[in-house]
């Protein structure tokens, strides 16, 4: 999150492996990023907006991490879920967009 908010693209990408996937991302080109190359494209698009990303209700159970997020002024998402192995994301499923007042 710190690297993202600083706009440090290279540092963000160190948190993903070649086989990583992101599903459900609200993007203009594809809601499923199925490899590191499409994830790079997705994050370049996100980082170009300059909006800050804030997480809350972070929970870790085994190799699964869940959290809520706020991206910019009105991008509130509840229930992100990721599988992490050796400190790197293998898969990330975007949660559901909600009214920001619904987040803690």
Residue frames as qw, qx, qy, qz and C-alpha x, y, z in Angstrom:
[[0.000, 0.887, 0.461, 0.000, 0.00, 0.00, 0.00],
 [0.314, -0.782, 0.107, 0.528, 2.82, 2.36, 0.86],
 [0.378, -0.148, 0.604, 0.686, 4.55, 1.70, -2.48],
 [0.209, 0.613, 0.686, 0.330, 1.27, 2.15, -4.35],
 [0.106, -0.932, -0.315, 0.147, 0.52, 5.46, -2.65],
 [0.337, -0.667, 0.302, 0.592, 4.05, 6.68, -3.43],
 [0.640, 0.696, -0.108, -0.307, 3.57, 5.75, -7.09],
 [0.169, -0.577, 0.784, 0.156, 6.45, 3.26, -6.92],
 [0.840, 0.274, -0.204, -0.421, 5.35, 0.91, -9.70],
 [0.546, 0.390, -0.734, 0.108, 8.42, -1.36, -9.49],
 [0.117, -0.216, 0.784, -0.570, 7.94, -1.89, -5.75],
 [0.727, 0.089, 0.224, -0.643, 4.24, -2.72, -6.25],
 [0.804, 0.342, -0.401, -0.275, 5.12, -5.37, -8.82],
 [0.208, 0.400, -0.849, 0.275, 7.52, -7.15, -6.42],
 [0.470, -0.084, 0.642, -0.600, 4.44, -8.35, -4.52],
 [0.851, 0.317, 0.089, -0.410, 3.21, -10.55, -7.39],
 [0.530, -0.245, 0.754, 0.303, 4.54, -13.75, -8.97],
 [0.104, 0.190, -0.666, -0.714, 4.48, -14.53, -12.69],
 [0.173, -0.295, -0.912, -0.226, 1.45, -16.83, -12.24],
 [0.090, 0.304, 0.518, -0.794, -0.59, -14.24, -10.27],
 [0.021, -0.509, -0.689, -0.516, -4.20, -13.51, -11.18],
 [0.135, 0.207, 0.368, -0.896, -6.53, -10.65, -10.35],
 [0.033, -0.431, -0.837, -0.336, -10.24, -11.23, -10.86],
 [0.133, -0.792, -0.593, 0.057, -13.05, -8.68, -10.81],
 [0.313, -0.366, -0.018, 0.876, -10.91, -5.54, -11.08],
 [0.347, 0.818, 0.401, -0.223, -12.96, -2.64, -12.48],
 [0.323, -0.422, 0.442, 0.723, -10.78, -1.92, -15.46],
 [0.509, 0.604, -0.082, -0.608, -11.43, -0.73, -18.97],
 [0.371, 0.495, -0.708, -0.340, -9.50, -3.50, -20.70],
 [0.669, -0.035, -0.734, -0.108, -10.24, -6.77, -18.88],
 [0.610, -0.629, 0.153, -0.458, -11.70, -7.63, -15.46],
 [0.945, -0.267, 0.157, 0.104, -9.38, -10.66, -15.23],
 [0.208, 0.809, -0.550, 0.002, -5.60, -10.25, -15.23],
 [0.992, -0.087, 0.016, -0.092, -4.23, -13.76, -15.66],
 [0.841, 0.093, -0.101, 0.523, -0.48, -13.22, -15.68],
 [0.461, -0.531, -0.103, 0.704, 2.17, -10.81, -14.51],
 [0.245, 0.112, 0.393, 0.879, 2.11, -8.90, -17.81],
 [0.207, -0.636, -0.527, -0.525, -1.61, -8.07, -17.62],
 [0.520, -0.710, -0.372, 0.297, -1.22, -7.28, -13.91],
 [0.428, -0.223, 0.085, 0.872, 1.56, -4.82, -14.82],
 [0.012, 0.378, 0.469, 0.798, -0.80, -3.15, -17.32],
 [0.409, -0.711, -0.551, -0.154, -3.60, -3.02, -14.75],
 [0.535, -0.622, -0.239, 0.520, -1.37, -1.43, -12.09],
 [0.323, 0.004, 0.223, 0.920, 0.11, 1.08, -14.51],
 [0.160, -0.568, -0.514, -0.623, -3.44, 2.17, -15.32],
 [0.526, -0.722, -0.442, 0.086, -4.34, 2.41, -11.62],
 [0.558, -0.424, -0.096, 0.707, -1.20, 4.28, -10.63],
 [0.256, 0.283, 0.325, 0.865, -1.65, 6.82, -13.42],
 [0.253, -0.771, -0.487, -0.323, -4.77, 8.11, -11.66],
 [0.194, 0.424, -0.401, 0.788, -2.72, 9.36, -8.70],
 [0.644, -0.540, -0.102, -0.532, -5.44, 8.35, -6.26],
 [0.127, -0.448, 0.781, -0.418, -4.53, 7.08, -2.80],
 [0.726, -0.141, -0.635, -0.222, -5.43, 3.53, -1.69],
 [0.289, -0.427, 0.593, -0.619, -6.41, 2.89, 1.95],
 [0.570, -0.120, -0.800, -0.146, -7.20, -0.49, 3.47],
 [0.448, -0.380, 0.444, -0.677, -9.20, -1.43, 6.55],
 [0.874, -0.121, 0.287, -0.374, -10.40, -4.58, 8.32],
 [0.463, 0.521, -0.714, -0.065, -7.32, -6.51, 7.24],
 [0.826, -0.298, 0.389, -0.279, -7.54, -10.14, 8.29],
 [0.358, 0.491, -0.783, -0.133, -5.14, -13.03, 7.75],
 [0.837, -0.172, 0.418, -0.309, -6.17, -16.66, 8.06],
 [0.847, 0.048, 0.450, 0.278, -3.60, -19.17, 6.86],
 [0.421, -0.052, 0.439, 0.792, -2.57, -18.12, 3.36],
 [0.079, 0.691, 0.578, 0.427, -5.71, -16.02, 2.77],
 [0.167, -0.229, -0.234, 0.930, -5.81, -12.26, 3.35],
 [0.050, 0.728, 0.626, 0.276, -9.06, -10.26, 3.28],
 [0.218, -0.323, -0.189, 0.901, -9.59, -6.50, 3.49],
 [0.256, 0.859, 0.439, -0.059, -11.77, -3.54, 2.57],
 [0.485, -0.050, 0.186, 0.853, -10.47, -0.60, 0.60],
 [0.201, 0.900, 0.245, -0.299, -11.07, 3.00, -0.35],
 [0.558, 0.055, 0.389, 0.731, -9.51, 4.23, -3.57],
 [0.064, 0.334, 0.269, 0.901, -9.88, 7.92, -4.22],
 [0.289, -0.132, 0.248, -0.915, -13.02, 9.77, -3.16],
 [0.742, 0.022, 0.166, -0.649, -15.70, 7.18, -3.87],
 [0.668, 0.286, -0.664, -0.176, -14.11, 3.83, -4.74],
 [0.470, -0.403, 0.637, -0.459, -15.15, 1.84, -1.66],
 [0.708, 0.152, -0.647, -0.239, -14.81, -1.93, -1.90],
 [0.640, -0.428, 0.487, -0.413, -15.74, -4.49, 0.72],
 [0.911, -0.063, 0.386, -0.130, -14.37, -8.02, 0.84],
 [0.472, 0.667, -0.570, -0.088, -11.17, -8.19, -1.22],
 [0.897, -0.302, 0.322, -0.031, -9.59, -11.63, -0.87],
 [0.451, 0.707, -0.543, -0.046, -6.08, -12.76, -1.81],
 [0.970, -0.194, 0.024, 0.143, -4.07, -15.93, -1.52],
 [0.076, 0.885, -0.450, 0.091, -0.48, -15.20, -0.55],
 [0.973, -0.103, -0.019, 0.205, 2.48, -17.56, -0.64],
 [0.703, -0.099, -0.008, 0.704, 5.97, -16.63, 0.55],
 [0.155, -0.583, -0.133, 0.787, 4.89, -12.99, 0.83],
 [0.077, 0.177, -0.504, -0.842, 3.66, -12.70, -2.77],
 [0.635, 0.284, 0.297, -0.654, 0.13, -12.64, -4.16],
 [0.260, 0.029, 0.909, 0.324, -0.94, -15.68, -6.13],
 [0.040, -0.539, -0.695, -0.474, -4.53, -14.56, -6.60],
 [0.046, 0.217, 0.342, -0.913, -6.60, -11.52, -5.73],
 [0.017, -0.568, -0.761, -0.313, -10.37, -11.42, -6.04],
 [0.062, -0.250, 0.062, -0.964, -11.84, -7.92, -5.92],
 [0.081, 0.364, 0.778, -0.505, -14.63, -7.39, -3.45],
 [0.113, 0.700, 0.661, 0.247, -17.91, -5.67, -4.02],
 [0.099, 0.309, -0.012, 0.946, -18.31, -1.92, -4.52],
 [0.287, -0.645, -0.680, 0.197, -20.37, -0.45, -1.68],
 [0.092, -0.916, -0.091, -0.379, -21.48, 2.94, -0.45],
 [0.397, 0.434, -0.533, 0.608, -18.51, 4.31, 1.52],
 [0.464, -0.489, 0.306, -0.673, -20.69, 4.75, 4.61],
 [0.954, -0.141, -0.148, -0.219, -20.93, 0.92, 4.80],
 [0.717, 0.282, -0.476, 0.424, -17.20, 0.51, 5.51],
 [0.640, -0.696, -0.223, 0.236, -15.79, 0.64, 9.03]]
